């Protein structure tokens, strides 16, 4: 009984220590590649970041969970402000000529997708050869984006907004709004009680 308890505690200590060491190493490598900020960053070992990481700015205390994928094009910008929490298997793609900004204390559920470009469907060529239409994505402070949400190009989500699980955000969502559906629409507004 005592040995199994000791082993259990030892495994927890080792796994947490390894996670901390990995985060420090990953932060060091990101800074070498030109990333700004990131003090107190927590990154799971399975996170993948590609392309122009010098266009990435992370605030303090950001958390990137298992399987998160981030891709930043050459003329794009990605800003994660302080304490942004991105949950399991979410994808962020900052396309060339666009900017994605995620506000302080904003949290994402698992499997969310944020993409700042779409195919140019007015082009007469095949979609594979068509150009792209890009647009900035700005998400305010203290937002909650539920699991399996998709946020498309050119969208602004106001401070304190909540996006319900499995929603597709194609238009702006005002501050303190609760929006759900495909496409997402506002169903009510949050009322915050001062304590």
QUICORCOR-V844095 format. One record per backbone hydrogen bond with DSSP energy under -0.5 kcal/mol. NH is the residue of the N-H (numbers start at 1). CO is the residue of the C=O. Records with the same first field share a line. If there is no record, write none. Layout:
NH: CO, CO
This chain:
5: 1
6: 2
7: 3
8: 4
9: 5
10: 6
11: 7
12: 8
13: 9
14: 10
15: 11
16: 12
17: 13
18: 14
19: 15
20: 16
21: 17
22: 18
23: 19
24: 20
25: 21
26: 22
27: 23
28: 24
29: 25
30: 26
31: 27
32: 28
33: 29
34: 31
35: 30
36: 56
38: 58
41: 38
42: 62
44: 64
47: 44
48: 68
50: 70
52: 72
53: 51
55: 52
56: 53
57: 78
58: 36
59: 80
61: 39
62: 59
63: 84
64: 42
65: 63, 86
68: 65
69: 90
70: 48
71: 92
72: 50
73: 94
76: 73
77: 98
78: 55
79: 100
80: 57
81: 79, 102
83: 60
84: 81
85: 106
86: 63, 84
87: 85, 108
89: 66
90: 87
91: 112
92: 69
93: 114
94: 71, 92
95: 93
97: 75
98: 95
100: 77
101: 137
102: 79
103: 139, 140
105: 82
106: 103
107: 143
108: 85
109: 145
111: 88
112: 109
113: 149
114: 91
115: 151
116: 93
118: 133
120: 131
121: 119
123: 120
129: 126
130: 126
133: 118
134: 132
135: 116
137: 99
138: 155
139: 101, 137
140: 157
142: 104
143: 140
144: 161
145: 107
146: 144, 163
148: 110
149: 146
150: 167
151: 113
152: 169
154: 135
155: 152
157: 138
158: 156, 173
160: 141
161: 158
162: 177
163: 144
164: 162, 179
166: 147
167: 164
168: 181
169: 150, 167
170: 168
173: 156
176: 159
177: 174
178: 188
179: 162, 177
180: 185
183: 168
184: 168
185: 180
187: 178
188: 178
190: 176
192: 190
193: 191
